[in-house]
Amino acid sequence: MTKSTLSISEFDTLMIDWIDGDGHISAINDFEARELGIEATGSLTLERVYSSTSAQLLRAIARGEQTPEASFPVWVNSPRYSEIPMVASAVRDAKGGLAVIKQVLSPSVLDIGPELVERVEILSQMIGAATEACWCIDFLEPVDISLAQEEIVGRIFSNQSRWRACNEAMARLYRVPEGLDFNTQPVSRYFPDTDINRQMIRDLVRSNYRLDHATAVDRRHDGSEMIVENDFRAAIKDGLLIRLWGTTRDIGPYIQREQQLSDRADTMLDILSATPDPILVMSEEGIVLAANPATEAAWGRSADQILGRPIQRFIETRNAVEKLRQATLDDDSELDLGLISADDSRDVWRFRAALMEGETRRYVLTARRKTKRRTRRLAEEAV
């Protein structure tokens, strides 16, 4: 792209750019390049300078699809990615292109009512003060959603884009150094093109560009990885994806906690499986909720024959459930109960009961078979 200068000196304080017939900015004047922080090398997309709505309008005018008014409002992207209202005039040049001349004007001059201005301010303040990370990605090169899925996914990562209106919570989440504007950073710095992120975008495309609880692996400002969960929404106009926005949450600590709990549960299961004595979990109503392999071996019954059944079915002693519950309240939580094995034999087992913590009352029972001598002595003492 080349810089163009006007022979009319009065235009030196106006922003002027030239749009070719394909809808690209082919040239800009020095003042616009300086004010918008644009390097005038090569052609630019309209979205690099204008908001998506204004870019669509100018593209239609450049292609002859729409006739402009003598002057009309446009929104121009500032270097800090806020939008500046301006009034513009479009003039055809000798080469068939379009010169767009702009001047900054207040919202009142642009006929934007105070209510709308106030509403925008309120929404901006709400997003800025939100504790949840809010973000927006503007595609300076809109993505054609009529393409094949993989082509769309590739272009979402490769097309020119920028962060926009990301709040302070987003900057904190990604540990952006204080004083550095998150919105000025490259999108790929925090949202890299990786296999897991591509899969998330595939899911987004399949869900018609509305997706919640989507997992990605992003990068913090220092380059460290972070597992996040995203809610996605999209703006699509005329078959082009022009914007993605949503919220992001760091779920790394939760996943780590879940993994720790899972590892602890696996360890406990290993221990319980290796324990030679029967261990059971009983509900308040006396239903067997869980049992270790030793229970199956000692009682001669499979798990299917034990789980979900009343423990009283396997115990000869009357009121076994009540006695087990009472044992948890006594200083000595042990008691002897007569057990009926699968072969209909009777043995005395010493049970120890403990109440489990939690909203639902459950009991952990451990059992150990008493020796025949002790069993016989107990029987003789009972006579």
N, C-alpha and C positions, 0 to 999 in steps of 0.2 A: 504494500500500500504506500502511496506517496502523499506528502503533505501538499495541500493546495493553498495558495494565497490569493486574496482578492485585491483588485486594484482600487477598490473603494475603501479608503482609510477608516470610514465610519464603522465598518464591519469588524474592526479589530477587537472589539469587546463583545462580539456575538459568537456563539458556538455554531459552527457550520460544518456539515459533512455531506458527502456525495454518495448516493446510493445507485448502484448499477441496475441493469434490467433483471438480474437474477436475485435481487433483494439482498445484496451484500454491500457493506460500506467500503467503498474503493478509495476514499480520501477524506481527510479531515483537516481543518485549519489549525494553526499553531495554538490559538487560544483554547480550543476544545481539547486538544491533545494534552495541554498543560493542566487545565482545570480538572479533567477527568483522569489524569495520570495514565494516559494511553501512549504506548510506543507505536508510532506510525510506521510499522513494517508489515507489509502484506495486507490482505483484505481482512475485514472483521465481520462477524455476524452482527445483525442488528441488535440481538439480545445483549451484546457486550456493552452497548451504549444505552439502550432503551429498555424499559420494562417490557414484559412479554406482550401486554395488550397494545402498547404503543408500537412495538416492533411489528406486530401483525398488521396494524393499520398502515404503517409506512411501507411494508412489503406489498400490500395490496395496491397502494398508490403508485409505487415504483413499477409494478407490473401492468398498470393501466386498468386494474380491476375496480378501482374506486376513485372518484373525483374528490379532491380535498376542498375544504372551505378555504377562504382567503387566509384565515388563521385558525388554528385548532390546538387544543391542549395536548401535551405529551409529558411523559414522566421519564426522566433521565437518571441513570444510575451514577451515584457519586462514588468517589474512590473508597469511601467507607461503607459502600453498599446500602446506603439509604436511597430513597427516591426523591428527586427534586422536581417539583412541578414547573413546567415551562410552557410558553406559548410558541408555536412553530408556524412557519410558512414554507410551502414546498414549491420550488420553481424548476421547471424543466431546463436542462442545459443543452448546449449544441450537440452533444454526443448522445442525446437521448436518455441520459441519466437524470437523477433527481437531486437537486441541492436542497438541503433542509436547513433553514436558518432558525435559530432558537434564542430565546431570551428568558431569563429567570423572572417569574412573576409570582405574586403571592396567591394563596388559595382563593382569596376573595375575588381577585381579578379573573381567575380561571373559572369562576362561578361554582366553586365548591362550597357548599353550605357549611356553616359553623357546626351543625350537628354531625355531619360526616367527618369533619376534622377532629371533633371531640371523640367520636367513636374510634377513629384510628388511633388517637392518643391513648385511649383507655385500653384498647386491645394490646398496643405496644407495651404499656405499663404492666398489664397482666402477664404477658409472656416474659417480660424482663424480670419480674419479681417471682416468677414461678420457681418452686424448688425442684421440679422435674426438668431434666434437660430437654429443651425444645430446639428443633433445628429445621432448616429448609435448604434444599439444594435446587438452585435455579440452573436450568440447562441453557447456556448461551447458544449451544447448537441443539435445538429440540430433537427428540428421538422419534422417528417414524414408527408408530406401533403396529403398522400393517406388515412389517417385516417378520421374518421367521423368529421364533423365540430366542434362539442362540444369538442371532444378529442384534436383537433388541438388548439382550443382556450385555453383549460386548460393547454396544454403543453407550449404554448407561455409564459404563466405566471409562470409555475412551473419549466420548464427546466432551467438548469444553463445557465446564460447569463451575459453579462457585457456591460457597456458603452464603446464606442470606438470613438475616433476622435471628441468628442463633443467640440464645440468651446467656446470662452469666453462669447459670447452672451447667450449661453445656461446656463452657470454658473450664469450670472447676472440675467437671467429670473427666475431661481429657488433660487436665493439669497444664493448661496453657499458662505460661508465665504472666504474671501481673503486668499490665501495661501493653500487652500484645493482643490485638483484636482477633478473636477466633475467625470472624467473617472474612478476614484478609488472607487466611491460610488456604493452601490447595486442598481440595476435597480429598484427593488421594492420600494425603498425609495421615488422615484419621480414618478414612474408609477405603482401605486398600483393595485392589483387585486380587482376591484369593478364591480358592475353590469353595470354601464354606460361604463366603459372601456372595459368590456367583449363584450358589444353590438358593440362598435366600432371595435373590432377585428373580430367579426362576419361579420360586413360589409366589412372589409378588405379581409377576406377569400372569401366572395361572389363576390367581385370585382376583383378576381384573383390577389390579393396582390398588387394592385395599386389603391390608394384611396386619394382623395384630400378633403380638408375642413371637416375633420372628428373631431367631438367634443369629448373631453375627460375631465375628472376632475383629474388633477395631484396634487401632493403635493410639496410645496416648502421645502427647507431644514429645516425650522423651524416647519414643519408639517401642516402649513395652506394650505387650498385647493385653487386651481386656475383652472379656466375654460380656456382650451386651444383649439386651432384648429391645427390639424396636417395634413401634406401632407406625405403620405407613399409611399415608394418604397421597393422592396425586391430582394434579391439574392437567387435563388433556383437552386440547382445542384443535379442531380441524384435523384430527388424527395424529397429532403431535404431542408427545409428553414434554411439557414445558417446565414442570416443577414437581418435586417430591418434598413432602414435609411430614413431621411427626414428632415422636418423643422417644427418648432412649434411657435405659436403666442399666446400671452395672449389676449383673447377676453373678459375677464371679464369686463373691463371698457366699452366696446362697448355694451355688453349685459345690463349692468347697465344703460347706457345712453338710450338704446332702451326701457327698462322697465320704466324709468322715463318719457320718451316721451309718451309711451303708457298710463301710469297712468294719465299724464296731459291731454291727449286726452280724456280718459274716463271721467275725471272730467269735462272737458269742455262740453262734450256731455250731461252729467247729468245736467249741468247748463242750457244749451241751451234747453234741453227737458223740463225743469221745467219753463222756461221763458214763460209768457203768451202772449207776443207779437211775431208776425212773424219775423223770422230772416232768410235771404237768402244769398247765395253766387252766384254772377253773373259773367260770363266771360266778356272779353272785347267786345265780339260780342253780349252780351245781353242774353246769354243762362243761364238758372237756373241750377247751379251745385249742390247745396245743399239747404235743407230747413228743419227747425225744425218742430216738431209736431204741434206747434201753428199755423204755416202757413196752414197746412192741415185743421185744425179745423176752422180757421177764414175765409178761402177762399172757404171752402166747396169742396175741391178737394183732392184726394189722392196723395201720393208722386209720384206714377207712372204718374199721370196726370200733374204734375208740373215739375219734374226733366227732364232735357234734352230738354226743350221747351223754345222758346223765351219768355222773360218776357213781351214783348209788347202784346202778345196774351191775357194777363190777365189785361192789363191796357188800359183804354179808351183814356187817354191823348196821343196826338201824340208826336213822337220823345222822348219817355220816356227814352230810353237807353242813348241817347245823353245828356238829361237833368240830369240823374243820374250821368253820368261820370263828367259832368261839376260841379255838386254839390260838388264833392270831392275837387275841386280846389278853391271853394269860401270859404270865411270866415264862412258863414252860410251854412252848408252842408245839410240843410233841404229843402224839397220841397213837395208840395201837388200834388198828382196824383189821378185821378179817376180810381177806380178798378172795374172790372166786376166780380161778384161772379158767382158761378156755377149755381145759380138759375136765372141768368141774371139780378140781381139787381145791382144798381150802388151805390157806396159809395166813399167818398173822404178819402184817407189815407195819413197821413204825413210820408214821407220816410226820413231816414237819411242814407247817403252813406259814406263809408270810403274805401280808396284804401288799399289792402293788400300788404305787402312787399313780394318780391320774383321775380324770373325771369319772371314768367307768370303774367300778369296783371289780377287781379281779384278784385271784389268789395264785401264788406259785406254791406248788406242792412237790416235795421230794419224798421218796419212799425207799425204804430198805427192808428186805426180808429178814425177819427174826430167825435165829437158829432154832432147830427142832427142839433142843433141850430147853431153851427158854420158853418156847411155845408150850411145851408139855407142862412146865412148871406153872405157867400162867393158868393153864387149863385146870391143873390140880388145885391151885389156889382159889380158882373161881368156884370149885365144887363145895 
